[in-house]
Amino acid sequence: MLTFLLVAQIIVAVALGLAALLQVRGGGLGGIFGQSDTVFRTKRGIEKTLFQMTIVLVVLLVLISIWVLLVI
């Protein structure tokens, strides 16, 4: 059971890292040169799905980590 939890924790951690890296940041290099970043937009389509999946993966990783601590 412990092996299964540890493997699941590794898989979720890798998926979380990939989901975080795939998210687009709108700032760019404009902030370095004084450009204001005042454009607000809503997340749509795949961007919204990726954002929600990131939140789910964080919750899953925390729950699995707590479960591993309880099993050990």
C-alpha positions as CSV (number, residue, x, y, z in Angstrom):
1,M,0.0,0.0,0.0
2,L,2.8,2.4,0.8
3,T,4.5,1.7,-2.5
4,F,1.2,2.5,-4.3
5,L,0.9,5.8,-2.4
6,L,4.5,6.8,-3.1
7,V,4.1,6.0,-6.8
8,A,0.8,7.9,-7.0
9,Q,2.5,10.9,-5.2
10,I,5.3,11.0,-7.7
11,I,2.9,10.8,-10.7
12,V,0.7,13.6,-9.3
13,A,3.8,15.7,-8.5
14,V,5.1,15.3,-12.1
15,A,1.6,16.1,-13.6
16,L,1.4,19.2,-11.3
17,G,4.8,20.4,-12.5
18,L,3.8,20.0,-16.1
19,A,0.5,21.7,-15.6
20,A,2.2,24.6,-13.9
21,L,4.8,24.9,-16.7
22,L,2.1,24.8,-19.4
23,Q,0.2,27.8,-18.1
24,V,0.7,31.0,-20.0
25,R,1.8,34.2,-18.3
26,G,0.7,37.4,-20.0
27,G,3.4,39.7,-18.4
28,G,6.4,39.0,-20.6
29,L,9.3,41.4,-20.5
30,G,7.2,44.5,-20.5
31,G,7.3,44.9,-16.7
32,I,11.1,45.2,-16.8
33,F,11.0,48.3,-19.0
34,G,8.2,50.0,-17.1
35,Q,5.2,48.9,-19.2
36,S,2.1,48.7,-17.1
37,D,0.4,45.3,-16.9
38,T,-3.2,46.5,-16.6
39,V,-4.9,44.2,-19.1
40,F,-7.4,41.9,-17.4
41,R,-8.8,39.0,-19.2
42,T,-10.8,35.9,-18.4
43,K,-9.6,32.4,-18.7
44,R,-11.4,30.4,-21.5
45,G,-11.2,27.0,-23.1
46,I,-8.1,25.0,-22.5
47,E,-6.5,27.7,-20.3
48,K,-9.5,27.5,-17.9
49,T,-9.3,23.7,-17.9
50,L,-5.6,23.7,-17.2
51,F,-6.0,26.2,-14.3
52,Q,-8.8,24.0,-12.8
53,M,-6.7,20.9,-13.3
54,T,-3.8,22.5,-11.5
55,I,-6.0,23.2,-8.5
56,V,-7.3,19.6,-8.5
57,L,-3.7,18.3,-8.7
58,V,-2.6,20.4,-5.8
59,V,-5.4,19.2,-3.6
60,L,-4.7,15.6,-4.6
61,L,-1.0,15.9,-3.9
62,V,-1.7,17.3,-0.4
63,L,-4.2,14.6,0.4
64,I,-1.9,11.8,-0.8
65,S,1.0,13.3,1.2
66,I,-1.1,13.4,4.4
67,W,-2.2,9.8,3.7
68,V,1.4,8.7,3.3
69,L,2.2,10.4,6.7
70,L,-0.6,8.5,8.3
71,V,0.5,5.1,6.8
72,I,4.1,5.4,7.9
